[in-house]
Amino acid sequence: MRPWRCRVCDARFYAWSTPIEYVWYVHCEMCGNLDVPRISSEHGMGMLAFIYRLLRAPAYRCAPCRNRFFSFRIYRRIVPTKQVVETKTESQQPIPN
């Protein structure tokens, strides 16, 4: 559970970084990004990277947060849709008479 803020009403709430139906697919543990491409496992990713290489775990990289990680989860390329979200501004407030 991580803190979030609604872009429309500025309300604060706690939610998972990844929707529950996508937890079993590869995603970034830091930001919840589902669009993570595979990379070469030869790039250094910590002290235990050689164990993952021996087990032939695929390596991934999250572009927004630049996190590199290994994962045994199912790879399915899930690209979020680009939705236009209107932000709440002072000019959109109704003016009382």
Buried (B, 14 or more C-beta within 10 A) or exposed (E): EEEEEEEEEEEEEEEEBBEEEBEEBBBBEBEBBBBBEEBEBEEEBEEEBEEBBEEEBBBBBBEEEEBBBBBEBEEEEBEEEEEEEEEEEEEEEEEEE
